[in-house]
Amino acid sequence: MAGQGRMMSATTAADGTAEDGAVTNEAGRVAVGPADDAAGVPAARLLTLAPVRAEGRGALAPLPGWAQPCDSQGAPLASTLRLFEDGREIGPAHALHAEIREHGRGRYSHWDGHVLFSASDDSSPLTNGRSYQALWSPPTLEATLRVAIQAARSECPMSALERRTLLRQVTPLIDPDFVPPDGGRAVETDAGLRAEFRRFFPDNLNTLDRKFAVRELCRLISGLPGDVAEVGCYTGATAWFIARHIVESGVPRTLHLFDSFQGLSAPGERDGSAWKAGDLSAGIATVRRNLGDFPFVALHPGWVPERFPDVADRRFALVHIDVDLYQPTRDAAAFFYDRLVPGGLMICDDYGFDTCPGATAAIDDVMAGKPEPVVGLSAGGCFIQKR
Ligand SMILES: C[S@@+](CC[C@H](N)C(=O)[O-])C[C@H]1O[C@@H](n2cnc3c(N)ncnc32)[C@H](O)[C@@H]1O
């Protein structure tokens, strides 16, 4: 996509033509004209492109000097230019020049005072008789995001690499602290994992990376004795992945699930303000239905730690703690740490999240003075392996 590979091979003088007028697009009729507003913010302007020569499937057109900023190596999403072919918006914007020259299909790039663009059907913009207009807008965040969204939705399908590059460039504009992951990781390409996850969460992929982490960590317990447990199971999504591991490993174990089935208990003073009592409530019937294929699941409804005595005499190869708050996390970590077999795992889903300061503090409090390190995971959460 943008950045590397977008260097203009010619420097024709810029002399594009500004026009008063308007353009109709999916957002409605956009009035444009040369006058700046009272605050001095330049008005949007519509330009008719006058291509000067072909470049592969594309054509190169100069723009007037005021049509800034262009994209550049250091600012590959800087341009807010939108392109219209006979009044119909084309794209994606911010395309690599090699992609425009070789694949065309409406891709374009605003770079170094020019637009390198292609026709939607790969005919030559120099001879196809169509008019090409560029809508320049002041470089606001909204305008930048609008162009990026249009690029992602354009009729010309972006490659996976183009999409991911765009995503990596856009996210820091919205949140400079967000760490965009490299694309193409197993958690993104594992179609089976995704289909399984969507059974629980059809509308989004939030927390899929943590389910992936649990699924992978389960491999560490294959040779260990003991039961497994989850404290805070909600609708049973993580439990489902743990249950599937039990089936696949061939090691018979009971999967104990502890939950109020009435949502979170009341947050305490260490829990911050992200949660309130009753959040994340799922009924026990839902969990029974979702885990109905696994006869080794034992449900223990009640507030933590009321039902822990049910398993006081058991040993555990793995416990997954996911109750978001200080007190139940602390109660669960203290109880199950003592019952983990050597090599067994304690995973806390909430560890390290700024929405769950209580859960983080609870793990740190329980593990203080113990020999095992608390190992943070990049997807969020942590695990401890019992010595
Ligand atoms: C974040 S959800 C669990 C998500 C689940 N592990 C999954 O993977 O989908 C938190 C769960 O903890 C339960 N919970 C919170 N506080 C609790 C408490 N004090 N006692 C029992 N259950 C509690 C809630 O009912 C809720 O189902």
The ligand as a Gaussian input file, in Angstrom:
#p B3LYP/6-31G(d) Opt

LIG

0 1
 C      -15.902000     -11.853000      31.819000
 S      -17.149000     -12.970000      32.229000
 C      -16.388000     -14.507000      31.941000
 C      -16.131000     -14.751000      30.464000
 C      -15.824000     -16.189000      30.145000
 N      -14.660000     -16.676000      30.858000
 C      -15.647000     -16.369000      28.654000
 O      -14.585000     -16.782000      28.227000
 O      -16.531000     -16.010000      27.868000
 C      -17.179000     -12.864000      33.983000
 C      -18.062000     -13.888000      34.650000
 O      -17.737000     -13.868000      36.035000
 C      -18.932000     -14.076000      36.776000
 N      -18.691000     -13.488000      38.115000
 C      -18.223000     -12.256000      38.382000
 N      -18.103000     -12.057000      39.704000
 C      -18.486000     -13.221000      40.304000
 C      -18.560000     -13.645000      41.658000
 N      -18.216000     -12.840000      42.656000
 N      -18.991000     -14.895000      41.883000
 C      -19.349000     -15.707000      40.862000
 N      -19.285000     -15.352000      39.560000
 C      -18.872000     -14.125000      39.274000
 C      -20.001000     -13.378000      35.961000
 O      -21.274000     -13.928000      36.239000
 C      -19.551000     -13.629000      34.535000
 O      -20.171000     -14.764000      33.989000

